[in-house]
Amino acid sequence: MIGLDSPQPTYTAPAVDSVPDTEADRPVEGKPLTSEHCEYFSPLVFGAAALSHHYNPAGWLDTDGPLRTVRLALRYGITAFDTSPWYGASEIVLGSVLQSLSSEFPRSSYKLITKCGRYGPEVKDFDYSPGAIRRSVARSLERLKTDYLDVLFLHDVEFVATRVTPNSAAGDGSLALAGDGERAWGFVPGEEARVWGEGDQKILIALAEIRKMKEEGIVKAIGITGLPLPTLLRLSLLALHTPPYEPLDCILSYAQFHLQNSTFASFLPHFISRAKIPHILCASPLAMGLLTSSPPSWHPAPPALHEVARETIALAQDWPGGLPNLALGFGMRRQGPVMGNQGRSVPTVVGFSNLDEVHEALKVWREVSEDDKATSRARLDMEAAVQQRFIERGWKNWSWAQPAEKQDK
C-alpha cells in the first residue's frame, strides 16, 4: 500500500563498512559525466523507480544491491535522483541509502526530485488538494531524510486535467502540432489561458500551493509530469499564462523519446519557445522496458507492439549489448544543442538495478558523446534499421492511451 494514509514500508540500508567495495564498485576511467550544456542536472539522472517492486522483485531490496548501485552512480557523477510516492518504497529506500552514503556524498552533492498527487494506479488514487500536497511533501521529506526538495512535480497531470479532445490519446502525438491539432488539443495561440474545466482548476490550485512551498524554501523548483505530450504542453502554457505569469521550472516527459517513439523531438521546441520551460527531463529511453528482452508484466503496450519489439530485439542481437545498448545511445544523443534548443541539455532519466547497468550506461554515454565516427556510423545504421521495422509494422511513434478510467472523464 502506498496511499497517504496507508501503513508505511520500512527499510534500513546496510552500513557502508559492511558492503563490498570492489573494482566493480568503482567507475571505469574515461570521460567525466559532465556537459557544458547542463546547468541544473547531471546529463544522466537516476530513475529511482528501480528501487522498488515496479522493476525488481521485493527480495532485491533486502540485498546490498540498492546501496552499491546508488554509490556507483554517484561516483560516476550521476548526481540527480528521480522518485515518487507512487513508486512503492522508492523514496524510503533512496533516503536510507543516501543517508548511509552521507560521509562520501553529503546532501549538497546531489539533487532530489520527487512528485506529489498520485498515490495509486487509478484516478481515485489522485489527490491534488493543497492539504494533501502539504502532507505528501512532509512525508517525502521524512522518507528522503532531507529538509528540502530540489524539484517537486505534480505527478501524471493527464489523469486530473480536464479532457479537451474527444479523440483517444493513443497514436502519434505529433499530429497535435499539425493542421487543426492545436485547436483540438486546446493550445491554439491566443487561448493559452483558457481553463477548460474543473480538472484544470485543480491543477492551477495545486501549482499555487507548490509555489508557496517554493517561496518557503521547501522546494527549489516546480513542474509537471505526464505521458501525452499535447496535454503536457497545454498545461505548461496554461501555467505560464495564469497569474503570476511565470513558467514552470521543469517538466518531465517519459516514454516519448526512444527508438520506437521519438515524438518528443517535435514538441521540444514548443516547450522551450512557447512554454519557456528552462529545465526539461526525458525519461525511459528503454520505453519502460519495452525495448528489453523482459519487459515488466504490467507494461501497457498492446500485444502487437510487444511482438514487433521482440522482432527488433532479434534484429539487434549481434550489436554489442543488444537493443538496450542501442536504445540507450539513441536517447543520450539528444543531449547538447539539438533542434534549436539554444544549447540547453535534455538530460536522460535512466533506471538502474545493478552495477552492470550503471557501467553500461556510462560506456554508452561516453561513446555517443565522444562521437567516434566509425562507431557512430555503425550505430546510426543499426538505429535506422530498428526504426524502419517499427515503421514497416505501423507502430513508429505510436503511444498508448492512459487507462479507460481516464478516457471517460
C-alpha positions in Angstrom: 0.0 0.0 0.0 1.3 3.4 -0.9 -1.6 5.9 -0.2 -1.1 8.8 2.0 -3.0 7.1 4.8 -1.5 3.6 4.3 0.9 1.9 6.6 4.4 2.8 5.6 7.0 0.3 4.5 10.2 0.2 6.5 13.7 -0.1 5.1 17.2 0.2 6.6 20.2 0.4 4.3 23.2 -1.7 5.3 26.1 0.1 6.9 28.7 1.2 4.3 31.5 -0.7 6.0 29.6 -4.0 5.7 29.2 -3.7 2.0 31.8 -4.9 -0.6 33.7 -2.1 -2.3 35.4 -4.0 -5.2 36.7 -2.9 -8.5 33.2 -3.4 -9.9 32.0 -0.7 -7.4 34.3 1.9 -8.9 34.0 3.9 -12.1 35.9 2.8 -15.2 38.3 5.6 -16.2 37.1 7.8 -19.0 35.4 11.0 -19.9 33.7 12.6 -16.9 29.9 12.7 -16.9 29.6 16.4 -17.5 28.2 18.6 -20.2 28.8 22.2 -21.0 25.0 22.4 -21.7 23.9 21.1 -18.3 23.1 23.9 -15.8 21.0 22.1 -13.2 21.1 18.3 -13.7 23.8 15.8 -14.5 23.4 14.5 -18.1 22.1 11.3 -16.7 19.5 11.2 -13.9 19.0 8.1 -11.8 15.4 6.8 -12.2 14.7 5.6 -8.7 11.5 3.7 -9.7 14.0 0.9 -10.0 14.4 1.0 -6.2 11.0 -0.7 -5.8 8.9 -3.6 -6.8 7.9 -1.8 -10.1 11.0 -3.2 -11.8 12.6 -5.5 -9.3 11.4 -8.3 -7.1 10.9 -7.5 -3.4 13.8 -9.7 -2.3 16.2 -7.5 -4.2 15.7 -4.7 -1.7 17.0 -6.9 1.1 20.4 -7.2 -0.6 23.3 -4.7 -0.8 22.3 -4.1 -4.4 20.5 -0.7 -3.9 23.3 0.8 -1.9 26.1 -0.4 -4.2 24.1 0.7 -7.3 23.4 4.2 -6.0 27.0 4.6 -4.8 28.5 3.7 -8.2 26.1 6.1 -9.9 27.2 8.9 -7.6 30.9 8.0 -8.1 30.4 8.3 -11.9 28.8 11.8 -11.5 25.1 10.8 -11.7 24.0 13.4 -9.1 20.2 13.6 -9.5 17.6 11.1 -8.4 14.0 11.0 -9.6 11.5 9.2 -7.4 7.8 9.4 -6.3 5.4 8.2 -3.6 3.7 6.2 -6.4 6.9 4.1 -6.8 6.2 1.9 -3.8 9.1 2.0 -1.3 11.4 4.0 -3.6 11.5 7.2 -1.6 12.2 5.2 1.6 14.9 3.1 0.1 16.6 6.0 -1.6 16.5 8.1 1.5 18.0 5.3 3.7 20.7 4.5 1.1 21.7 8.2 0.7 21.9 8.5 4.5 24.3 5.6 4.7 26.4 7.2 2.0 26.4 10.6 3.6 30.1 10.5 4.6 31.1 10.1 1.0 28.2 12.1 -0.6 26.7 14.8 1.6 23.3 16.3 0.7 24.8 19.2 -1.1 26.4 16.8 -3.7 23.2 15.6 -5.3 19.6 16.7 -6.3 16.4 15.0 -5.2 13.4 15.1 -7.5 10.1 13.7 -6.3 6.4 14.1 -7.1 3.0 14.5 -5.4 -0.6 14.0 -6.2 -0.5 10.3 -7.3 -0.8 7.6 -4.8 -2.2 4.6 -6.7 -3.0 3.1 -10.1 -6.5 4.5 -10.6 -8.0 8.0 -11.0 -9.5 7.8 -7.5 -5.9 7.5 -6.1 -5.1 11.1 -7.2 -5.4 14.0 -4.7 -4.2 17.4 -5.9 -5.8 19.3 -3.0 -3.5 21.8 -1.2 -3.8 19.9 2.1 -2.9 16.6 0.5 0.1 18.1 -1.3 1.4 19.6 2.0 1.1 16.2 3.7 2.7 14.4 0.8 5.7 16.7 0.7 6.1 16.5 4.5 6.1 12.7 4.2 8.6 12.7 1.3 11.0 14.9 3.2 10.9 12.5 6.1 11.3 9.5 3.8 14.2 11.1 1.9 15.8 12.3 5.1 16.1 15.9 3.9 14.7 19.3 4.7 14.2 20.5 1.1 13.5 19.1 -2.4 15.3 20.2 -5.5 12.3 19.6 -7.7 8.7 18.8 -6.9 6.4 17.6 -9.8 2.7 17.2 -10.0 2.6 13.6 -11.0 0.8 12.4 -14.2 -1.3 15.5 -14.7 -3.3 14.0 -17.6 -5.3 12.0 -15.0 -6.6 15.2 -13.3 -6.7 17.7 -16.2 -9.9 18.4 -18.0 -10.1 16.4 -21.1 -10.2 18.7 -24.1 -10.1 16.5 -27.2 -12.8 13.8 -27.8 -10.2 11.6 -29.5 -8.3 8.9 -27.9 -4.8 9.9 -26.7 -3.4 6.7 -28.3 -1.4 7.1 -31.5 1.1 9.6 -32.9 1.0 12.7 -30.6 2.9 14.8 -33.1 -0.4 15.1 -35.1 -1.5 17.6 -32.4 1.1 20.0 -33.8 -0.3 19.8 -37.4 -3.4 21.1 -39.1 -6.2 21.7 -36.6 -4.4 19.7 -33.9 -3.5 22.7 -31.8 -7.2 23.7 -31.6 -8.4 20.1 -31.0 -6.0 19.7 -28.1 -6.6 23.2 -26.6 -3.3 25.0 -27.1 -4.1 27.2 -30.1 -2.2 30.6 -29.9 -4.4 33.2 -28.1 -6.2 30.6 -25.9 -3.4 29.5 -23.7 -5.1 30.9 -20.5 -8.3 29.1 -21.1 -9.4 26.9 -18.2 -11.4 24.0 -19.8 -13.0 22.7 -16.6 -12.7 21.6 -13.0 -9.7 19.4 -13.6 -7.6 22.3 -15.0 -8.7 24.4 -12.0 -7.5 21.7 -9.6 -4.1 21.8 -11.3 -3.8 25.5 -11.1 -4.7 25.4 -7.3 -2.1 22.7 -6.8 0.6 24.7 -8.6 -0.3 27.7 -6.5 0.3 25.7 -3.3 3.6 24.4 -4.6 4.7 27.9 -5.5 4.1 28.8 -1.8 6.4 26.0 -0.7 8.9 27.3 -3.2 8.7 30.7 -1.6 9.2 29.0 1.8 12.3 27.3 0.6 10.9 23.7 1.0 11.0 23.3 -2.8 13.6 24.7 -5.1 11.9 24.1 -8.5 8.4 23.0 -9.5 6.9 21.3 -12.6 4.6 18.7 -14.0 5.0 15.2 -15.5 2.8 13.2 -17.8 2.6 10.8 -20.8 0.6 12.6 -23.5 2.7 15.4 -24.8 -0.1 17.5 -26.1 -1.6 17.6 -22.6 1.8 18.4 -21.1 2.3 21.3 -23.5 -1.2 22.7 -22.9 -0.9 22.7 -19.2 2.6 24.2 -19.3 1.2 27.0 -21.4 -1.8 27.4 -19.0 0.6 27.8 -16.1 2.6 30.4 -18.0 -0.5 32.4 -18.9 -2.1 32.3 -15.5 -1.1 34.7 -12.6 1.7 35.1 -11.5 2.5 34.5 -15.2 5.7 32.6 -14.5 6.8 29.5 -16.5 7.2 26.2 -14.7 10.7 25.5 -13.8 10.8 22.0 -15.1 8.8 19.3 -17.0 9.4 15.6 -17.2 8.3 13.6 -20.2 8.6 9.8 -20.3 8.4 7.0 -22.9 8.2 9.5 -25.8 11.8 9.6 -27.0 13.2 6.2 -27.9 13.7 4.0 -30.9 10.0 3.2 -31.2 8.6 6.6 -30.4 10.6 9.8 -30.9 7.6 12.2 -30.8 9.2 14.3 -28.1 11.6 15.7 -30.7 8.6 17.5 -32.3 7.5 19.0 -29.1 10.8 20.1 -27.6 11.0 23.5 -29.5 7.4 24.3 -28.3 8.3 23.6 -24.6 11.3 25.9 -25.0 9.9 28.8 -27.1 6.2 28.8 -26.2 6.1 27.5 -22.6 9.5 29.0 -21.7 10.5 25.9 -19.7 14.1 26.3 -18.5 14.7 22.6 -17.5 13.4 19.6 -19.4 13.9 16.0 -18.5 13.2 13.0 -20.7 12.8 9.6 -19.1 12.7 6.0 -20.1 14.9 5.5 -23.2 14.1 1.8 -23.0 10.3 2.6 -23.3 9.6 1.4 -19.7 11.3 -1.9 -20.5 9.6 -2.5 -23.9 13.0 -2.4 -25.7 14.4 -5.2 -23.5 14.1 -8.9 -23.6 12.0 -9.0 -20.4 9.5 -6.1 -20.2 7.5 -5.9 -17.0 4.3 -7.8 -16.9 2.3 -4.6 -16.3 3.6 -2.8 -19.4 0.7 -1.0 -21.1 1.8 -1.6 -24.8 -0.7 -3.8 -26.7 0.4 -7.4 -27.7 1.0 -6.4 -31.3 3.5 -3.8 -30.3 5.2 -6.2 -27.9 5.6 -8.6 -30.8 7.3 -6.0 -33.0 9.5 -5.1 -30.1 10.6 -8.7 -29.9 11.4 -8.6 -33.6 13.7 -5.6 -33.1 15.4 -7.5 -30.2 16.2 -10.2 -32.7 17.2 -7.7 -35.3 19.8 -6.1 -33.0 21.1 -9.3 -31.4 24.5 -9.0 -33.0 25.0 -5.5 -31.8 27.3 -5.3 -28.7 24.9 -5.0 -25.7 21.9 -5.7 -28.0 18.9 -3.5 -28.3 19.1 -2.0 -24.8 22.6 -0.6 -25.6 21.4 0.7 -28.9 18.3 2.3 -27.3 20.4 4.0 -24.6 22.7 5.6 -27.1 19.7 6.9 -29.1 18.2 8.5 -26.0 21.5 10.0 -24.8 22.5 11.5 -28.2 19.6 14.0 -27.7 21.8 16.0 -25.2 23.5 19.2 -26.2 22.4 21.7 -28.8 19.7 20.0 -30.7 16.6 21.1 -32.6 17.2 24.8 -32.0 17.1 24.5 -28.2 19.7 27.3 -27.7 22.3 24.8 -26.5 20.4 23.6 -23.5 20.6 20.0 -22.4 17.8 17.5 -22.1 19.1 15.0 -19.5 18.0 11.4 -19.7 16.4 9.6 -16.7 17.5 6.0 -16.7 16.6 3.3 -14.1 19.4 1.3 -12.7 19.1 -2.0 -10.8 22.7 -3.2 -10.6 26.3 -2.3 -11.1 26.5 -3.7 -14.6 23.7 -1.4 -15.8 25.4 1.7 -14.4 28.7 0.8 -16.1 26.9 0.0 -19.4 25.1 3.4 -19.3 28.3 5.3 -18.8 30.0 3.3 -21.5 27.3 4.2 -24.0 27.2 7.8 -22.9 30.9 8.2 -23.5 30.6 6.5 -26.9 27.9 8.8 -28.2 29.3 12.0 -26.6 32.8 11.4 -27.9 31.4 11.0 -31.4 33.8 8.4 -32.8 33.0 8.5 -36.5 33.2 4.8 -37.3 31.2 3.7 -34.2 28.7 6.5 -34.8 28.1 5.4 -38.4 27.5 1.8 -37.4 25.3 2.8 -34.5 23.2 5.2 -36.6 22.7 2.5 -39.3 21.6 0.0 -36.7 19.2 2.5 -35.1 17.8 3.2 -38.6 17.2 -0.5 -39.2 15.3 -0.8 -35.9 13.2 2.2 -36.5 12.4 1.0 -40.0 11.0 -2.2 -38.6 8.6 -0.2 -36.4 7.7 1.9 -39.5 7.0 -1.2 -41.6 4.8 -2.7 -38.9 2.9 0.6 -38.5 4.0 1.2 -34.9 6.5 4.0 -35.2 5.7 7.0 -32.9 2.6 5.2 -31.6 1.9 5.8 -27.9 -0.7 4.1 -25.8 -3.6 5.9 -24.1 -3.9 6.2 -20.4 -6.4 3.8 -18.7 -10.1 3.7 -19.6 -11.0 5.4 -16.3 -9.2 8.5 -17.6 -10.7 8.3 -21.1 -14.2 8.5 -19.6 -13.6 11.8 -17.7 
